């Protein structure tokens, strides 16, 4: 028996046309090779990795990763491997048998595998952990239990993004969500406080568990910009400080994106969550960008965002209050007034 990890690509990948599917599976194989240091083979709708690799389940585009064994396509050998795999399986099993070999009956093999599962005292259920047996004319794979992956599309197949990453909860979730949609991401943090930067570094470490080549860049000019804004904005214009802050972030992010060759900018904005994220302010803030801004969290509420964050491992922490937030931040701005406030800070 040869140890292997069998990869089930997401249904989104396997449902594509043959040429597109081939491209997506090839990119998944290349990314898994870089992550695991193994030569990955594509066989039909599956990817085969030598050895047992639980980390394979962290790759985007992977629906499930199943450790197991490559054996000869003989029923007796397959059933022997089944008994061995069952040692690592939980009490509830979903039996999935597929035969691409005319000499091996799929129905008969399914019944034999199910009897072995029952003989160990385990239950068979469609909700159980998958035990997968796939038989080809030259080889068979007996693998399980399945470790669920994030699904989605392989990273890099849909372009690249520059993601604004703070030390809070929302922006790493937004970054993870667009990674899952196939975007290759870099992070950009706007330095305001050292504690916020350290929290952003922790978010970077979380995202690297899912995408090891994710990097965080730091724009160190932002704190000085906010200090200037706080000094120059007076009277009613002071209420625009948060809007001015976001306008500057997106303008600088647009410059960074051009320099890095990124196709779009991603933010963690959620509609109505804070004053700068009202629909009127979002329109103004985006006026400084020549390109596409994606907001994957725009329609989610805070509990829904927290649920995603827990799933991907983002630590729950008190983000604290930004020291530059005015007492009464503007919610429904006047466009010309907002632009005047911005020019007041930028041009002096």
C-alpha positions in Angstrom: 0.0 0.0 0.0 1.3 3.4 -1.0 0.2 6.4 1.2 -1.4 9.2 -0.8 -3.7 12.1 -0.3 -6.6 12.3 -2.7 -7.9 15.8 -3.4 -11.6 16.5 -4.3 -11.8 19.8 -6.2 -14.8 22.0 -5.6 -17.9 21.5 -7.6 -17.3 25.0 -9.0 -14.1 23.7 -10.6 -15.4 20.4 -11.9 -18.5 22.0 -13.4 -16.5 24.1 -15.8 -16.0 23.2 -19.5 -13.2 20.8 -20.2 -10.6 23.4 -21.3 -11.3 25.7 -18.3 -11.4 22.7 -15.9 -8.0 21.6 -17.2 -6.6 25.0 -16.5 -8.0 25.3 -13.0 -6.9 21.8 -12.0 -3.4 22.5 -13.4 -3.2 25.6 -11.3 -4.4 23.8 -8.2 -1.7 21.1 -8.8 1.0 23.7 -9.1 -0.1 25.5 -5.9 -0.2 22.2 -4.0 3.2 21.3 -5.2 4.6 24.6 -3.9 2.8 24.2 -0.5 3.6 20.5 0.0 6.8 19.9 -1.8 5.4 16.9 -3.7 4.7 16.2 -7.3 0.9 16.3 -7.8 -0.8 14.3 -10.5 -4.2 15.1 -12.0 -6.3 12.1 -12.7 -9.8 12.7 -14.1 -11.6 15.0 -11.6 -9.1 14.2 -8.8 -5.6 15.3 -7.7 -3.2 12.7 -6.2 -0.5 13.8 -3.8 2.1 11.2 -2.5 2.0 10.8 1.3 -0.4 12.0 3.9 -0.9 15.8 3.9 -3.6 17.3 6.1 -2.5 20.8 5.1 -3.7 20.1 1.6 -7.2 20.9 2.8 -6.3 24.6 3.3 -5.8 25.2 -0.4 -8.5 27.2 -2.2 -10.4 25.2 -4.8 -10.2 22.1 -2.6 -13.5 20.7 -1.5 -11.9 17.9 0.5 -8.6 16.2 1.2 -8.6 12.5 2.0 -5.5 10.6 3.3 -5.4 7.0 2.3 -3.7 4.4 0.1 -3.0 3.6 -3.5 -3.5 -0.2 -4.0 -3.9 -2.8 -6.8 -7.4 -2.7 -8.3 -8.4 -6.1 -6.8 -11.4 -6.4 -4.5 -9.5 -8.3 -1.8 -6.7 -5.7 -1.7 -9.3 -2.8 -1.7 -11.1 -4.3 1.3 -7.9 -4.8 3.2 -7.0 -1.1 2.6 -10.6 -0.2 3.8 -10.0 -1.9 7.1 -6.8 0.0 7.6 -8.3 3.4 6.7 -11.2 2.8 9.0 -8.9 2.9 12.0 -8.7 6.7 11.6 -12.4 7.2 10.8 -15.0 8.6 13.2 -18.2 6.7 14.2 -20.4 8.0 11.3 -19.3 7.2 7.8 -20.5 8.2 4.3 -19.5 5.4 2.0 -18.6 6.7 -1.5 -17.6 4.0 -4.0 -16.9 4.7 -7.7 -15.6 2.1 -10.2 -14.1 3.0 -13.6 -13.0 -0.6 -14.1 -15.2 -3.0 -16.0 -13.9 -5.9 -14.0 -15.0 -4.5 -10.6 -18.7 -4.1 -9.9 -19.4 -0.8 -8.2 -22.6 -2.1 -6.5 -20.9 -5.3 -5.2 -17.9 -3.3 -3.9 -20.1 -0.8 -2.2 -22.0 -3.5 -0.4 -18.7 -5.1 0.7 -17.3 -1.8 2.0 -20.5 -1.0 3.8 -20.5 -4.4 5.6 -16.9 -3.8 6.7 -17.9 -0.4 8.1 -20.8 -2.0 10.0 -18.7 -4.8 11.3 -16.5 -2.2 13.1 -19.6 -0.8 14.9 -19.8 2.4 12.9 -22.9 3.8 11.3 -23.3 4.7 7.6 -24.9 8.0 6.9 -25.0 10.6 4.1 -24.0 13.2 6.8 -21.0 11.2 8.0 -17.3 11.7 7.1 -16.5 10.5 3.6 -14.8 7.2 3.0 -13.9 7.3 -0.7 -13.0 4.2 -2.9 -12.2 4.9 -6.5 -11.2 2.0 -8.8 -9.4 2.4 -12.2 -8.2 -0.4 -14.5 -4.6 0.1 -13.3 -5.0 1.3 -9.7 -7.4 1.9 -6.8 -7.6 4.6 -4.1 -9.0 3.9 -0.7 -9.1 7.2 1.3 -10.7 8.8 4.4 -11.8 10.4 6.5 -12.2 13.6 4.5 -11.0 16.9 5.8 -13.1 19.7 4.4 -11.5 22.4 2.4 -12.6 26.0 1.7 -13.8 25.3 -1.9 -14.0 28.2 -4.3 -11.5 28.7 -7.1 -7.7 28.3 -7.2 -5.8 31.5 -6.1 -4.5 33.5 -9.0 -7.0 32.3 -11.6 -9.1 35.4 -11.4 -6.4 38.1 -11.3 -4.8 39.9 -8.3 -6.0 42.3 -5.6 -4.5 44.7 -3.1 -6.4 44.2 0.1 -6.6 47.0 2.8 -5.8 45.1 6.0 -6.3 46.6 9.4 -5.9 45.0 12.9 -9.6 44.5 13.1 -11.9 41.6 12.3 -13.6 42.6 9.0 -10.7 43.2 6.6 -9.0 39.7 7.0 -12.5 38.1 6.4 -12.9 40.2 3.3 -9.4 39.2 2.1 -10.1 35.5 2.7 -13.4 35.8 0.8 -11.7 37.2 -2.4 -8.9 34.6 -2.1 -11.6 32.0 -2.2 -12.9 33.6 -5.4 -9.5 33.1 -7.1 -7.8 36.4 -6.5 -4.1 36.5 -5.7 -3.8 39.0 -2.8 -1.4 41.3 -1.2 -2.2 43.2 1.9 -1.7 46.9 2.6 -1.8 48.4 6.1 -2.1 52.1 6.8 0.0 52.8 9.9 -1.8 54.8 12.6 -0.7 53.1 15.8 1.9 50.5 16.6 -0.6 48.3 18.4 -2.9 48.4 15.3 0.1 47.4 13.2 0.9 44.4 15.5 -2.8 43.3 15.2 -2.5 43.6 11.4 0.6 41.4 11.5 -1.4 38.8 13.4 -4.1 38.9 10.7 -1.4 38.5 8.1 -0.3 35.3 9.9 -3.8 34.0 9.9 -4.2 34.6 6.1 -0.8 32.9 5.5 -2.2 29.7 6.8 -4.6 29.7 3.8 -2.2 31.3 1.3 1.5 31.0 2.3 2.7 33.6 -0.1 0.4 36.4 1.2 2.5 39.5 2.2 1.6 42.6 4.1 2.9 46.0 3.0 2.9 49.0 5.3 2.1 52.6 4.3 3.9 54.7 6.9 2.7 58.1 5.7 -0.9 57.8 7.0 -0.4 58.8 10.6 1.3 62.0 9.5 -1.6 62.6 7.1 -4.2 62.2 9.9 -2.2 64.5 12.2 -2.2 67.2 9.4 -5.9 66.6 8.9 -6.7 67.0 12.5 -4.8 70.3 12.6 -6.1 71.8 9.4 -9.8 70.8 9.5 -11.9 73.2 11.7 -15.5 73.9 12.3 -17.9 71.7 10.3 -15.1 70.4 8.1 -13.7 68.5 11.1 -16.7 66.2 11.0 -15.3 64.9 7.6 -12.1 63.6 9.1 -13.2 59.9 8.8 -14.3 60.4 5.2 -11.1 62.3 4.4 -9.1 59.4 6.0 -10.8 56.8 3.7 -10.4 59.0 0.6 -6.7 59.2 1.3 -6.4 55.5 1.9 -8.1 54.6 -1.4 -6.1 57.2 -3.3 -2.8 55.8 -1.9 -4.1 52.2 -2.4 -4.8 53.0 -6.0 -1.2 54.2 -6.4 0.2 51.1 -4.7 -2.0 48.9 -6.9 -0.7 50.5 -10.1 2.9 50.1 -8.9 2.4 46.4 -7.9 0.3 45.5 -11.0 -2.8 44.6 -9.0 -6.2 44.4 -10.8 -8.4 45.8 -8.0 -8.6 47.0 -4.4 -10.5 45.1 -1.7 -11.8 46.7 1.5 -13.6 45.3 4.6 -16.5 47.8 4.4 -19.9 46.7 5.6 -22.8 48.9 4.8 -23.9 51.1 7.7 -21.5 49.5 10.2 -19.7 52.8 11.0 -20.1 56.4 9.9 -17.6 56.2 7.0 -19.4 53.2 5.6 -22.8 54.8 4.7 -23.8 54.5 1.1 -23.2 58.3 0.6 -19.7 58.3 2.2 -18.7 55.2 0.3 -19.4 56.9 -3.0 -17.3 59.9 -2.0 -14.4 57.8 -0.8 -14.2 55.8 -4.0 -14.1 59.1 -6.0 -10.3 59.1 -5.5 -9.8 55.7 -7.2 -9.2 55.0 -10.8 -10.1 51.4 -10.9 -12.3 48.7 -9.3 -13.0 48.5 -5.6 -14.5 45.3 -4.2 -16.4 45.1 -0.9 -17.2 41.5 -0.3 -18.7 42.2 3.1 -21.0 45.0 2.0 -24.3 43.1 2.7 -23.2 41.2 5.8 -24.0 42.1 9.4 -21.5 41.9 12.2 -22.6 38.4 13.5 -22.3 37.0 10.0 -18.8 38.4 9.6 -17.8 37.1 13.0 -19.0 33.6 12.0 -16.8 33.7 8.9 -13.9 35.0 11.0 -14.1 32.1 13.5 -14.2 29.7 10.7 -10.9 30.9 9.2 -9.2 31.5 12.6 -9.2 35.3 13.0 -8.7 36.2 16.7 -11.5 38.1 18.4 -10.1 41.2 20.0 -11.2 44.6 21.0 -10.0 46.8 18.1 -10.1 49.9 20.3 -11.1 53.4 19.0 -9.1 55.3 16.4 -7.6 58.3 18.1 -8.5 60.5 15.2 -12.3 59.9 15.1 -14.2 63.2 15.5 -17.0 63.6 18.1 -19.7 63.8 15.5 -18.5 62.2 12.2 -20.5 63.0 9.2 -23.0 60.4 8.0 -24.7 62.0 5.0 -22.1 64.4 3.4 -22.3 67.3 1.0 -20.1 66.3 -1.9 -18.5 69.7 -2.5 -17.9 70.2 1.2 -16.2 66.8 1.5 -13.9 67.5 -1.5 -13.1 70.9 -0.1 -12.1 69.2 3.2 -9.9 66.7 1.4 -8.1 69.4 -0.7 -7.7 71.5 2.5 -5.6 68.6 4.0 -3.8 67.6 0.8 -3.0 71.0 -0.6 -2.9 73.0 2.6 
